[in-house]
Amino acid sequence: MRIPKSSRWLAMFALLLLEKAVNAQAPANRFEKQVQTYETADKITPPPKNAILLVGDSQF
């Protein structure tokens, strides 16, 4: 039993796309260093009590 040439090319292309998608994902600890920097700064000079925190985009 032979596999058609077009099916082999399609399978190779699908595997290539899968490999690219797996390698394109960012590592889970991408921002760990920045978060630790913010946490250290908050320990040194904590934010004021009962402060108002605005979260969102820049269209306030």
C-alpha positions in Angstrom: 0.0 0.0 0.0 1.5 3.3 -1.1 0.6 6.7 0.4 -0.1 9.4 -2.2 2.7 12.0 -2.6 0.3 14.8 -1.8 -0.7 13.2 1.5 3.0 13.0 2.5 3.6 16.6 1.7 0.5 17.6 3.6 1.6 15.6 6.6 5.1 17.1 6.5 3.6 20.6 6.2 1.3 20.0 9.2 4.2 18.7 11.3 6.2 21.8 10.4 3.4 24.1 11.5 3.0 22.2 14.7 6.7 22.4 15.4 6.6 26.2 14.8 3.6 26.7 17.0 5.2 24.8 19.9 8.5 26.8 19.6 6.7 30.1 19.3 5.1 29.9 22.7 6.6 32.3 25.3 8.2 30.7 28.3 6.0 30.6 31.4 8.4 32.7 33.5 8.9 35.4 30.9 8.1 38.3 33.2 9.4 36.7 36.4 12.4 39.0 36.8 10.2 42.2 36.3 7.6 40.9 38.8 10.4 40.3 41.4 11.7 43.8 40.8 8.2 45.3 41.5 7.8 43.1 44.6 11.2 44.1 46.0 10.3 47.8 45.4 7.0 47.4 47.2 8.7 45.8 50.2 11.2 48.7 50.4 8.5 51.5 49.9 5.0 49.9 50.1 2.1 51.7 48.4 0.0 53.9 50.6 -2.9 52.5 52.6 -6.4 52.7 51.1 -4.9 54.0 47.8 -7.1 54.0 44.7 -5.8 51.7 42.0 -6.9 52.3 38.4 -6.6 49.3 36.2 -7.3 49.3 32.4 -6.1 50.9 29.3 -5.2 54.6 28.8 -8.6 55.8 27.9 -9.8 57.0 31.3 
